Structure formats: structure tokens, C-alpha cells
Amino acid sequence: MADPVPLADPAVLVSDLSLSYPASGGHRAYNAVEGMSTVLGRGRTLALLGESGSGKSTFARFLAGRADDSPEKSSRIRATGGDAVVLGVPLRRLRKRAALQLTAHVGMLGQDAGATLPPELNVGDILFAPIAERSKHFDRTQLGERIVEMMDIVGLPLGKLQEYPYELSKGQRQRVAVMQSLMLEPSLYIADEPTLGVDANNRPRIVDLLEWYRKRSGATLILVSHDIGMLERLGQRVLVMQQGRAVGEGDIDDIFRTADHGYVQQLAQALRASAYDEIAEA
Ligand SMILES: Nc1ncnc2c1ncn2[C@@H]1O[C@H](COP(=O)(O)OP(=O)(O)OP(=O)(O)O)[C@@H](O)[C@H]1O
């Protein structure tokens, strides 16, 4: 099995990839993604857009090397065609050990991550946890400096490091989750709706953090998001999905201006006209 190459270029290469959920409880196997192909150069940012159920999260989770990351068998994603190569590692038959090696370099912020913070840890320990899980020896001082810088960028006072998730607002929890997902300094970072549910004043702080991280690390980003403010600041390429398939891909400005696909045109109009949460939750 190939070892991950953090500086691989392209960082992500997807060819004719189809993904499905297995049959379970009387339900047939479900094809969530069909025939996707795309290439993402190192250091680039790709935004995934599309209506609810179009396969964005499935695609994102698979690319993050987390296809099997679910206690329920029925939620494990299977590649049924094609393949994706992420940081030089083919994902189609990724074994547990190889997945663990890959995920050291691929950060993933799952949907509504702020709601799944461990309730028994305070914010400081939550931030240290990804590092402590992988290594007993780490430089607390150096990490502490990084944490202070991140807390400042997202506008959280340092006193919050002693607080527990139940003491934080929803938006504060989400900011902690985003910080936590960056702690291992991933070279590929995939975030599923990082600003969803965060009030409009605090969304830019999350974008600030992602922008800071991208500049500092040169990481490649994949963002599932309809937050137009974020896409304008961070998005470079946009891939629009509908019913598991890519229906448009291009530079953020071009794709909406010149889109010839009806759904992409509709989406472009909606993004310009509506409040972000209404689209994301539609
Ligand atoms: N655990 C699962 N088991 C079976 N089918 C699933 C599972 N998770 C998602 N699906 C189905 O796969 C399809 C794609 O879902 P997915 O969550 O990837 O879409 P999405 O575009 O991210 O939607 P949303 O924006 O609502 O999160 C949907 O039809 C969904 O019902």
C-alpha cells in the first residue's frame, strides 16, 4: 500500500468514481455518487455545491479517507466504480491501517461538528486531543502558541479554554470544532458546511481561520458550502452536484456567469438572492 505523500500534486485525482451505501434492513444498496471525475492541484481550493441529498457529504467523506468511519455498517461507503487517489493513496481498497496513516494528513470537519464535541473534555483538552491520540510526546508550548493564535483569529477569549462544550454557544462550539480539525496541520482539509448554523457575525471568523491556515500551510481545501461570503473569499473552483453527478465545474466566477446547465443557473440565482441558511437547509 502506498504511503501518503503530503506534498503530492495533484492532491486529489478522481476518475469515474461511483459510491454507494450497502443494502440494509430491507433497503436496497443506494448509489449516492455516480461517475465523478475531477482533479485538484496542491494548494487549490474546491467548493462542492448542490441541493440536499446530491451526494456532497458522501463524496467529501470518501475523499477524506473516512468511508468506514461509522459504527453502523449501513453508513459505510463503498466504491463501486472508478477510484480516487488522495495524497498519492488510492482509496478504493483502503485498509484500516492505511486509512489511519492517510487521515493523519487529511483533516475532516464533519457536518454539524460543533454538536459532537466530547462533553467530558474542556476546550483546551479538546484541542490537544487529536495530537495526544497519535503521540504521547508533543511540544505543548509550541502548540499552545498556535492555539492562542487561533483563538484570537476566531474571537474566543482564552478563558474559554477551561470551559466545557455545554457552557458554549452553538457558534462557539463550531469554532472550537474547526480549530480542533486543524490541529494536526493537515495538508488536505475537507470541511462539510463549516459555517452552517453560525450567526452571520461569526461566520467571517471561521473564514478568517481557514484563510489563515491555507496561507500558513499551503494546504489544499475542499469545502462543502453554500455560504456565498465564504465562497467568495476562499473558493477558486466550484463543482456543482445534482443527484450524485457533477453537473458543472469551473472557476467560481465563470461557472455562475456562463452556466448552461439549468440547475447551476438556478443555484447561482438562489445564492445571490437568498439568505445562506435557507439554501443550505432547503
Ligand atoms: N448512511 C446512509 N445510508 C444510506 N443512504 C445514505 C446515507 N447517508 C446518505 N445517504 C443517501 O445518499 C444520498 C446522498 O447523501 P449526502 O448526505 O451525501 O448528500 P448531501 O448533498 O451532502 O446532502 P446534505 O446537503 O443534505 O447534507 C442521499 O440520497 C442520502 O439519502
The ligand as an SDF file (V2000), in Angstrom:
LIG
                    3D

 31 33  0  0  0  0  0  0  0  0999 V2000
  -25.9200    6.3730    5.8460 N   0  0  0  0  0  0  0  0  0  0  0  0
  -26.6000    6.3390    4.7170 C   0  0  0  0  0  0  0  0  0  0  0  0
  -27.2160    5.2180    4.3060 N   0  0  0  0  0  0  0  0  0  0  0  0
  -27.9220    5.1930    3.1610 C   0  0  0  0  0  0  0  0  0  0  0  0
  -28.0760    6.2670    2.3490 N   0  0  0  0  0  0  0  0  0  0  0  0
  -27.4860    7.3960    2.7230 C   0  0  0  0  0  0  0  0  0  0  0  0
  -26.7210    7.5000    3.9280 C   0  0  0  0  0  0  0  0  0  0  0  0
  -26.2620    8.7660    4.0240 N   0  0  0  0  0  0  0  0  0  0  0  0
  -26.7260    9.4380    2.9380 C   0  0  0  0  0  0  0  0  0  0  0  0
  -27.4520    8.5990    2.1830 N   0  0  0  0  0  0  0  0  0  0  0  0
  -28.1270    8.9550    0.9230 C   0  0  0  0  0  0  0  0  0  0  0  0
  -27.1610    9.2950   -0.0430 O   0  0  0  0  0  0  0  0  0  0  0  0
  -27.5940   10.4250   -0.7840 C   0  0  0  0  0  0  0  0  0  0  0  0
  -26.5360   11.4950   -0.7100 C   0  0  0  0  0  0  0  0  0  0  0  0
  -26.4760   11.9670    0.6480 O   0  0  0  0  0  0  0  0  0  0  0  0
  -25.3940   13.0410    1.0960 P   0  0  0  0  0  0  0  0  0  0  0  0
  -25.5420   13.2430    2.5520 O   0  0  0  0  0  0  0  0  0  0  0  0
  -24.0710   12.6570    0.5640 O   0  0  0  0  0  0  0  0  0  0  0  0
  -25.9090   14.3450    0.2990 O   0  0  0  0  0  0  0  0  0  0  0  0
  -25.5880   15.8670    0.5670 P   0  0  0  0  0  0  0  0  0  0  0  0
  -25.5340   16.5130   -0.7900 O   0  0  0  0  0  0  0  0  0  0  0  0
  -24.4000   16.0190    1.3990 O   0  0  0  0  0  0  0  0  0  0  0  0
  -26.8750   16.3620    1.3410 O   0  0  0  0  0  0  0  0  0  0  0  0
  -26.9800   17.4340    2.5400 P   0  0  0  0  0  0  0  0  0  0  0  0
  -26.6370   18.7530    1.9120 O   0  0  0  0  0  0  0  0  0  0  0  0
  -28.4010   17.3430    2.9640 O   0  0  0  0  0  0  0  0  0  0  0  0
  -26.0080   17.0210    3.5730 O   0  0  0  0  0  0  0  0  0  0  0  0
  -28.9400   10.8540   -0.1940 C   0  0  0  0  0  0  0  0  0  0  0  0
  -29.9700   10.3720   -1.0170 O   0  0  0  0  0  0  0  0  0  0  0  0
  -28.9820   10.1910    1.1440 C   0  0  0  0  0  0  0  0  0  0  0  0
  -30.2950    9.8460    1.4990 O   0  0  0  0  0  0  0  0  0  0  0  0
  1  2  1  0
  2  3  1  0
  2  7  2  0
  3  4  2  0
  4  5  1  0
  5  6  2  0
  6  7  1  0
  6 10  1  0
  7  8  1  0
  8  9  2  0
  9 10  1  0
 10 11  1  0
 11 12  1  0
 11 30  1  0
 12 13  1  0
 13 14  1  0
 13 28  1  0
 14 15  1  0
 15 16  1  0
 16 17  2  0
 16 18  1  0
 16 19  1  0
 19 20  1  0
 20 21  2  0
 20 22  1  0
 20 23  1  0
 23 24  1  0
 24 25  2  0
 24 26  1  0
 24 27  1  0
 28 29  1  0
 28 30  1  0
 30 31  1  0
M  END
$$$$
